[in-house]
């Protein structure tokens, strides 16, 4: 993923900024960032289509070999991104196993 810095002057990279702020950048360009984890990597393409995501913005990460690692990655992203929508994974009878994370952008009408 690209590290984007933001300050009140709206420059993407500014020496005055100390913490990346993705939400203002996304809102300014009318984007929503969709994030999620799944046990089925082929499901990611279905999510991209279902949510009308921009294919060129798709980022796939993993595999995460522990469930806790996948969800820690998700929590980290949620702490950094303000204008996002989380795609909740389907509940599996067995939660252990390999997980994959993903993000992609969706244009908003605002």
C-alpha positions in Angstrom: 0.0 0.0 0.0 1.0 3.6 -0.6 1.8 5.7 2.5 0.0 9.0 2.1 0.6 12.0 4.4 -1.9 14.7 4.8 -2.0 18.2 6.4 -4.4 21.1 6.1 -2.8 22.3 2.9 -3.9 19.0 1.2 -0.5 18.1 0.0 0.0 14.3 -0.1 3.4 14.5 1.4 4.1 17.3 3.8 6.9 17.7 6.4 4.4 19.2 8.8 2.5 15.9 9.1 3.5 13.4 11.7 0.8 10.7 11.1 -0.7 9.4 7.8 -4.4 10.3 7.5 -6.0 8.3 4.7 -9.6 9.4 5.4 -9.2 13.0 4.4 -7.4 11.9 1.2 -10.2 9.4 0.3 -13.0 11.8 1.1 -11.4 14.6 -1.0 -11.3 12.3 -4.0 -14.7 10.8 -3.3 -13.4 7.3 -2.5 -14.3 4.7 0.0 -11.8 2.0 0.8 -13.2 -1.5 1.3 -11.2 -3.8 3.5 -11.6 -7.4 4.6 -10.3 -10.9 5.2 -11.4 -14.2 3.8 -10.4 -17.8 3.9 -11.1 -18.1 0.2 -8.9 -16.0 -2.0 -11.1 -16.5 -5.1 -13.9 -14.8 -3.2 -11.9 -11.5 -3.4 -12.7 -11.1 -7.1 -16.4 -11.6 -6.3 -16.3 -8.9 -3.6 -14.6 -6.6 -6.2 -17.4 -7.1 -8.6 -20.2 -7.0 -6.0 -19.1 -3.7 -4.5 -18.1 -2.1 -7.9 -14.5 -1.8 -6.8 -11.8 -0.4 -9.0 -9.7 -3.4 -10.2 -6.5 -1.4 -10.5 -6.6 -0.5 -6.8 -6.9 -4.1 -5.5 -4.3 -5.1 -3.0 -4.1 -8.6 -1.7 -2.1 -9.7 1.3 -1.3 -13.0 2.9 -1.5 -15.7 3.5 -1.9 -15.2 7.3 -1.4 -18.6 8.9 -3.1 -17.6 12.1 -6.6 -16.2 12.4 -5.4 -13.7 15.0 -2.8 -12.3 12.5 -5.4 -11.7 9.9 -7.7 -9.9 12.3 -4.8 -7.9 13.8 -4.0 -6.7 10.3 -7.6 -5.7 9.8 -7.7 -3.8 13.1 -4.5 -2.0 12.2 -6.0 -0.9 8.9 -9.2 0.3 10.6 -7.1 2.4 12.9 -5.4 4.2 9.9 -8.3 4.5 7.5 -11.3 6.7 8.2 -13.6 6.4 5.2 -13.8 2.6 4.9 -16.3 -0.2 4.8 -15.4 -3.5 6.2 -16.5 -6.6 4.4 -17.4 -9.1 7.1 -16.2 -12.6 6.3 -18.7 -15.5 6.3 -18.5 -17.5 9.5 -16.7 -20.8 9.0 -17.2 -23.8 11.3 -13.4 -24.1 11.6 -11.8 -20.7 12.0 -8.2 -22.0 12.0 -6.3 -22.1 8.7 -5.0 -19.7 6.1 -6.5 -16.2 5.7 -6.1 -13.6 3.0 -6.5 -9.8 3.4 -7.6 -7.4 0.7 -8.3 -3.7 0.1 -9.7 -1.9 -2.9 -11.2 1.5 -3.6 -14.8 2.3 -4.6 -15.9 5.6 -6.0 -18.6 7.4 -4.0 -21.2 9.8 -5.3 -20.5 12.5 -2.8 
